[in-house]
Amino acid sequence: MEVYTNNWTNRKYQLGYALSGGFIKGFAHLGVMQALLEHDIKPDIISGVSAGALAGVFYADGNEPHQVLDYFSGHKFQDLTKLVIP
């Protein structure tokens, strides 16, 4: 029987993005990522929480940050959220 080990903890990355949560901050991250991309600075790894995770997922999927903003433009905040009272 062959044993496979996960060596993801041993990997070394040159550059990574850590994206925080918060609705507006998620979109601010996209602006910073676009500026870095325009200077050919690309991450080896991306980590995020809440809105930052959403911004990171769009970027990791191959979308440029300005494209992500185009997806959400023309929508009101209420169009993208749902109020639930438990």
C-alpha distances in whole Angstrom, upper triangle without the diagonal:
4,7,10,13,16,19,22,24,24,25,29,32,35,37,36,38,38,41,42,43,47,48,51,48,46,48,49,46,46,49,48,45,47,49,46,45,48,48,45,43,39,37,33,32,34,34,37,38,41,43,41,38,40,41,38,36,39,39,35,36,38,41,44,45,49,47,46,49,51,48,50,54,56,55,56,54,55,53,50,50,50,52,51,52,50
4,7,10,13,16,19,20,20,22,26,28,31,33,33,35,35,38,40,41,44,46,48,46,43,45,46,43,43,46,45,41,44,46,43,41,45,44,41,39,36,33,30,29,31,32,34,36,38,40,38,35,37,38,35,34,36,36,32,33,35,38,41,42,46,44,43,47,48,46,48,51,54,52,54,52,53,51,48,48,49,51,49,51,49
4,7,10,12,16,17,17,19,23,25,29,31,30,32,32,35,36,38,41,43,45,43,40,43,44,40,41,44,42,39,42,43,40,39,43,42,39,37,34,31,27,26,28,28,31,33,35,38,36,32,35,36,32,31,34,34,30,31,33,37,39,40,44,43,41,44,46,44,45,49,52,50,52,49,50,49,45,45,46,48,47,49,47
4,7,9,12,14,14,16,20,22,25,27,26,29,29,31,33,35,38,40,42,39,37,39,40,36,37,40,38,35,38,40,37,36,39,39,35,33,30,27,24,23,25,25,28,30,32,34,32,29,31,32,29,28,31,30,26,27,30,33,35,36,40,39,37,41,42,41,42,45,48,47,48,46,47,46,42,42,44,45,44,46,45
4,6,9,11,11,13,17,19,23,24,23,26,26,28,30,32,36,38,39,37,34,37,38,34,35,38,36,33,36,37,34,34,37,37,34,31,28,25,21,20,22,22,25,27,30,32,30,27,29,30,27,26,29,29,25,26,29,32,34,35,38,38,36,39,41,39,41,44,47,46,47,44,46,45,41,41,42,44,43,45,43
4,6,8,9,10,14,16,20,21,20,22,22,25,27,28,32,34,36,33,31,33,34,30,31,34,32,29,32,34,31,30,34,33,30,28,25,21,18,17,19,19,22,24,26,28,26,23,26,27,23,23,26,25,21,23,25,28,30,31,35,34,32,36,38,36,37,40,44,42,43,41,42,41,38,38,39,41,40,42,40
4,5,5,7,11,13,17,18,18,20,21,24,26,28,32,34,35,32,30,33,33,29,30,33,30,28,31,32,29,28,32,31,28,26,23,19,16,15,17,18,21,23,27,28,26,23,26,26,23,23,26,24,21,23,25,28,29,30,34,34,32,35,37,36,37,40,44,42,44,41,43,42,38,38,40,42,41,43,42
4,5,5,9,11,14,15,14,17,17,20,22,24,28,30,31,28,26,29,29,25,26,29,27,24,27,29,25,25,29,28,25,23,20,16,13,11,14,14,17,20,23,25,22,20,22,23,19,19,22,21,18,20,22,25,26,27,30,30,29,32,34,33,34,37,40,39,40,38,39,39,35,35,37,38,38,40,39
4,6,8,11,14,15,14,17,17,20,22,24,28,30,32,28,27,30,29,26,27,30,27,25,28,29,26,26,30,29,27,23,21,17,14,13,15,14,18,20,23,25,22,20,23,24,20,21,24,23,20,23,24,27,28,28,32,32,30,33,36,34,35,38,41,40,41,38,40,40,36,36,38,39,39,40,39
4,7,10,13,15,15,18,19,22,24,27,31,33,34,31,29,32,31,27,29,31,28,26,29,30,26,27,30,29,26,23,21,18,14,14,16,17,20,23,26,28,25,23,26,26,22,23,26,24,21,24,26,28,29,30,33,34,32,35,37,36,37,40,44,43,44,41,43,43,39,39,41,42,42,44,43
4,7,10,12,12,16,17,20,23,26,29,31,32,29,27,29,29,25,26,28,25,23,26,27,23,23,27,25,22,20,17,14,11,11,14,15,19,22,25,26,23,21,24,24,20,21,23,21,18,21,22,25,26,26,30,30,29,32,34,34,35,38,41,40,41,39,41,41,37,37,40,41,41,43,43
4,7,9,10,14,15,19,22,25,28,30,31,27,26,28,27,23,25,26,23,21,24,24,21,21,24,22,20,17,15,12,9,10,13,15,18,22,25,26,22,21,24,23,20,21,23,21,18,22,22,25,25,25,29,30,29,31,34,33,34,37,40,40,41,39,41,41,37,38,40,42,42,44,44
4,6,7,11,13,16,19,23,26,28,28,24,23,25,24,20,21,23,20,17,20,21,17,17,21,19,17,13,11,9,6,7,10,12,16,20,23,23,20,19,21,20,17,18,20,18,16,19,19,21,21,22,25,26,25,28,30,30,31,33,37,37,38,36,39,38,34,35,38,39,40,42,42
4,7,11,13,17,20,23,26,28,28,24,23,24,23,19,20,21,18,16,19,18,15,15,18,16,14,11,10,8,7,9,12,14,17,21,24,24,20,20,22,21,17,20,21,18,17,20,20,21,21,21,24,26,25,27,30,30,31,33,37,37,38,36,39,38,35,36,39,41,42,44,44
4,7,10,13,16,20,23,24,24,20,19,21,19,16,17,18,14,13,15,15,12,13,16,14,12,9,8,5,6,7,9,11,14,18,21,21,17,17,19,17,14,17,18,15,14,18,17,19,18,18,21,23,22,24,27,27,28,30,33,33,34,33,36,35,32,33,36,37,39,41,41
4,7,10,13,16,19,21,21,17,16,18,17,13,14,16,13,11,15,15,12,13,16,15,14,10,8,5,6,5,6,8,11,14,17,17,13,13,16,14,11,14,16,13,12,16,16,17,17,16,20,21,20,22,25,25,25,27,31,30,31,29,32,32,28,29,32,34,35,37,37
4,6,10,13,16,17,17,14,12,14,13,9,11,13,10,9,13,13,11,12,16,15,14,11,9,6,8,7,5,6,8,11,14,14,10,10,13,11,8,12,13,11,11,15,15,16,15,14,17,19,17,18,22,22,22,24,28,27,28,26,29,28,25,26,29,30,32,34,35
4,7,10,13,15,16,12,11,14,13,10,12,14,12,11,15,16,14,15,19,19,18,15,13,10,11,9,6,5,6,9,12,12,8,9,12,11,9,12,14,13,13,16,18,18,17,15,19,20,18,19,23,22,22,24,28,27,27,24,27,27,24,24,27,28,29,31,32
4,7,10,12,12,9,8,10,10,7,10,12,11,10,14,15,14,15,19,19,19,16,14,12,14,11,8,6,4,7,9,8,5,7,9,8,7,11,12,12,13,16,17,16,16,13,17,18,15,16,20,19,19,21,24,23,23,21,23,24,20,21,23,25,26,28,29
4,7,10,10,7,7,11,10,8,12,14,13,13,16,18,17,19,22,22,22,19,18,16,18,15,11,9,6,6,7,7,5,8,10,10,10,13,15,15,16,18,20,19,19,16,19,20,17,17,21,20,19,21,24,23,22,19,22,23,19,19,21,22,24,25,26
4,7,9,7,6,10,11,10,12,15,15,15,18,20,20,21,24,25,25,22,21,19,20,17,14,11,7,5,5,5,5,7,9,10,11,13,15,16,17,19,21,20,20,17,19,20,17,17,20,19,17,20,22,20,19,16,19,20,16,15,18,19,20,22,23
4,6,5,6,9,10,10,13,15,15,16,19,20,21,22,24,26,26,24,23,21,23,20,17,14,11,9,7,6,7,10,11,11,13,15,16,17,19,21,22,21,20,17,19,20,16,16,19,18,16,18,20,18,17,13,16,17,14,13,16,16,18,20,22
4,6,5,7,9,10,12,14,15,16,18,20,21,22,24,26,26,24,23,22,24,22,18,16,13,11,8,6,8,11,10,10,13,15,15,16,19,20,21,19,19,15,17,17,14,13,16,15,12,14,16,14,13,10,13,14,11,11,14,15,17,20,22
4,5,5,6,9,10,11,13,14,16,17,19,20,22,24,25,23,22,22,24,22,19,17,14,13,11,8,10,13,12,11,14,16,16,17,19,21,22,19,18,14,15,17,14,12,15,15,12,13,16,14,13,11,14,15,13,14,17,18,21,23,25
4,5,5,6,9,10,10,12,14,15,16,18,20,21,22,20,20,19,21,19,16,14,11,11,10,7,7,11,11,10,12,15,15,15,18,20,20,18,17,13,15,17,14,13,17,17,15,16,19,17,17,14,18,19,16,16,19,20,23,25,27
4,5,5,7,9,10,11,13,15,16,17,19,21,21,19,18,17,19,17,13,12,9,9,8,5,5,8,7,6,9,11,11,12,14,16,17,15,14,11,13,14,11,11,14,14,12,14,17,16,16,14,17,17,14,15,18,20,22,24,26
4,5,5,7,9,10,11,13,15,15,17,19,20,19,18,18,21,19,15,15,13,13,12,8,8,11,10,7,11,13,11,12,15,16,17,14,13,9,10,12,9,8,11,12,10,11,14,14,14,13,16,16,14,15,19,21,23,26,28
4,5,5,7,9,10,11,13,14,16,17,19,17,17,17,20,19,16,15,13,14,13,10,9,13,12,9,12,15,14,13,17,18,18,16,14,10,11,14,12,10,14,15,13,14,17,17,17,16,19,20,17,19,22,24,26,29,31
4,5,5,6,9,10,11,12,14,16,16,14,14,13,16,15,12,12,10,12,12,9,7,10,10,7,9,12,12,11,13,16,16,14,12,9,11,13,11,11,15,15,15,16,19,19,19,18,21,21,18,20,23,25,27,30,31
4,5,5,6,9,10,10,12,14,15,14,13,13,16,15,13,14,12,14,14,10,9,11,10,7,8,11,10,8,12,14,13,11,9,5,7,10,8,8,11,12,12,13,17,17,18,17,21,20,17,19,23,25,28,31,32
4,5,5,6,9,10,11,13,14,13,14,15,18,18,15,16,15,17,17,14,12,15,14,10,12,15,13,12,15,17,16,13,10,7,8,11,10,9,12,14,14,14,18,18,19,19,22,22,20,22,26,28,30,33,35
4,5,5,6,9,10,11,12,11,11,12,16,16,14,15,14,16,17,14,12,15,15,11,12,15,14,12,15,17,16,14,12,9,10,14,13,13,16,17,17,18,21,22,23,22,25,25,22,24,28,30,32,35,36
4,5,5,6,9,10,10,9,8,9,13,13,11,13,13,16,17,14,11,13,13,9,9,13,11,9,11,14,13,11,9,7,9,12,11,12,15,16,17,18,22,22,23,22,26,25,22,24,28,30,32,35,36
4,5,5,6,9,10,10,10,12,16,16,14,17,16,19,19,16,14,16,15,11,12,14,12,10,13,15,13,11,7,5,7,10,10,11,13,15,16,16,20,21,23,22,26,25,23,25,29,31,34,37,38
4,5,5,7,9,9,10,13,17,17,16,18,18,21,22,19,16,18,18,14,15,18,16,13,16,18,16,14,11,9,10,13,14,14,16,19,19,19,23,24,25,25,29,28,26,28,32,34,36,39,41
4,5,5,6,5,7,9,13,14,14,16,17,20,21,19,16,18,18,14,14,17,16,12,14,17,15,14,11,10,12,15,15,16,19,20,21,22,25,26,28,27,31,30,27,29,33,35,37,40,41
4,5,5,5,6,9,13,14,14,17,18,21,22,20,17,18,18,14,13,16,14,11,13,15,12,11,8,9,11,13,14,15,17,19,20,21,25,26,28,27,30,29,27,29,33,35,37,40,42
4,5,7,9,13,16,18,18,20,21,24,25,22,20,21,21,17,17,19,17,14,16,18,15,14,10,11,11,14,15,16,17,20,21,21,25,26,28,28,32,31,29,31,35,37,40,43,44
4,6,9,12,15,18,18,21,22,25,26,24,21,23,23,19,18,21,19,16,18,20,17,16,13,14,15,17,19,19,21,23,25,25,28,30,32,31,35,34,31,34,37,40,42,45,46
4,6,10,13,15,16,19,21,24,26,24,21,22,22,18,17,19,18,14,15,18,15,15,12,13,15,17,18,20,21,23,25,26,29,30,32,32,35,34,32,34,37,40,42,45,46
4,7,10,12,13,16,18,22,24,22,18,19,20,17,15,18,17,13,14,17,15,15,13,13,16,18,18,20,22,23,25,26,29,30,32,31,34,33,30,32,36,38,40,43,44
4,7,9,10,14,16,19,21,20,16,17,17,15,12,14,14,10,11,14,12,13,11,12,15,16,17,19,21,22,23,25,28,29,31,30,33,32,29,31,34,36,38,41,42
4,5,7,10,13,17,19,18,15,14,16,14,11,13,14,10,10,13,12,14,13,13,17,18,17,20,22,22,24,26,29,29,31,29,32,31,28,30,33,35,36,39,39
4,7,10,14,17,20,20,16,15,17,16,12,14,15,12,10,13,13,16,15,16,20,20,20,22,25,25,26,28,32,32,33,32,34,33,30,31,34,36,37,40,40
4,7,10,14,17,17,14,12,15,13,10,11,14,11,9,13,13,15,16,16,20,20,19,21,24,23,24,27,31,30,31,29,32,31,27,28,31,33,34,36,37
4,7,10,13,13,10,9,11,10,6,9,11,9,8,11,13,14,14,14,18,18,16,19,21,21,21,24,27,27,28,26,28,27,24,25,27,29,30,33,33
4,7,10,11,8,7,10,10,7,9,12,11,10,13,15,16,17,16,19,20,17,19,22,21,21,24,28,26,27,25,27,26,23,23,25,27,28,30,30
4,7,8,5,4,8,8,6,9,12,11,11,14,16,16,17,15,18,19,16,18,21,20,19,22,25,23,24,21,23,23,20,20,22,24,24,27,27
4,6,5,5,8,9,9,10,13,14,14,16,19,18,19,17,20,20,17,18,22,20,19,22,25,22,22,19,21,21,18,17,19,20,21,23,23
4,5,5,7,9,10,11,13,14,15,17,19,18,19,17,19,19,16,17,20,18,16,19,22,19,19,16,17,18,14,13,16,17,18,20,20
4,5,5,6,9,10,11,12,14,15,17,16,16,14,16,16,12,13,16,15,13,16,18,16,16,13,16,16,12,12,15,17,19,21,22
4,5,5,6,9,10,11,12,14,16,15,15,12,15,16,13,13,17,16,15,18,21,19,19,17,19,19,16,16,19,21,22,25,26
4,5,5,6,9,10,10,12,14,14,15,13,16,16,13,15,18,16,16,19,22,20,21,18,20,20,16,16,19,21,22,24,25
4,5,5,6,9,10,11,13,12,13,11,14,14,10,12,15,13,12,16,18,17,18,15,18,17,13,14,17,19,21,24,24
4,6,5,6,9,10,11,10,10,8,11,11,8,10,13,12,12,14,18,17,18,16,19,18,15,16,19,22,24,26,28
4,6,5,6,8,10,10,11,9,13,13,10,13,16,15,15,18,21,20,22,20,22,21,18,19,22,24,26,29,29
4,5,5,6,9,9,11,11,14,13,10,13,15,14,15,18,21,20,21,20,22,20,17,18,21,24,25,28,29
4,6,5,7,6,8,8,11,9,7,10,12,10,12,15,18,18,20,19,21,19,16,18,21,24,26,29,30
4,5,5,5,6,6,10,9,8,11,13,13,14,17,20,20,22,21,24,22,19,21,24,27,29,32,33
4,5,7,9,10,14,13,11,15,17,16,17,20,24,23,25,24,26,25,21,23,26,29,30,33,34
4,6,9,11,14,12,11,14,15,14,16,19,22,22,24,24,26,23,20,22,25,28,30,33,34
4,6,9,12,10,10,14,14,14,17,19,22,22,25,25,27,25,22,25,28,31,32,36,37
4,6,8,6,7,10,11,10,13,15,19,19,22,22,24,22,19,22,26,29,31,34,35
4,6,5,7,9,10,11,13,15,18,19,22,22,25,23,21,23,27,30,32,35,37
4,5,5,7,9,10,11,13,16,17,19,19,22,21,18,21,25,27,30,33,35
4,5,5,6,9,10,11,14,16,18,18,22,20,18,21,25,28,31,34,36
4,5,5,7,9,10,13,15,18,18,21,19,17,20,24,27,30,33,35
4,5,5,7,9,12,13,15,15,18,16,14,17,21,24,26,29,31
4,5,5,6,10,11,13,13,16,15,13,16,20,23,26,29,31
4,5,5,8,10,13,15,17,15,14,18,21,24,27,31,33
4,6,8,9,12,13,15,13,11,15,18,22,24,28,30
4,6,6,9,10,12,10,9,12,16,19,22,25,28
4,5,8,10,13,11,11,14,18,21,24,27,30
4,7,10,12,10,11,14,17,20,23,27,30
4,7,8,6,7,11,14,16,20,23,26
4,5,5,7,9,12,14,18,21,24
4,5,5,6,9,11,15,18,21
4,5,5,7,9,12,15,18
4,6,8,11,14,17,20
4,7,10,13,17,19
4,7,10,13,16
4,6,10,12
4,7,10
4,6
4
